[in-house]
Amino acid sequence: MFQKFLSIEINKVMVNAVGFGGNAVSVLLGKP
């Protein structure tokens, strides 16, 4: 149970990191 919760939390963090990275790249490229 705890391992499943942990893996879900890690997935959330990974998705947030990728999304943040994508936003940063867009800003650097001057895209909205």
BELRA-V260256 format. One record per residue. N is the residue number from 1. PHI is phi in whole degrees, -180 to 180 (NA if undefined). Layout:
n-><N	N>
phi-><PHI	PHI>
This chain:
n-><1	2	3	4	5	6	7	8	9	10	11	12	13	14	15	16	17	18	19	20	21	22	23	24	25	26	27	28	29	30	31	32>
phi-><NA	-65	-62	-64	-60	-63	-65	-65	-63	-63	-61	-60	-62	-63	-63	-62	-63	-65	-63	-63	-61	-63	-64	-62	-63	-60	-63	-63	-84	81	-95	-68>
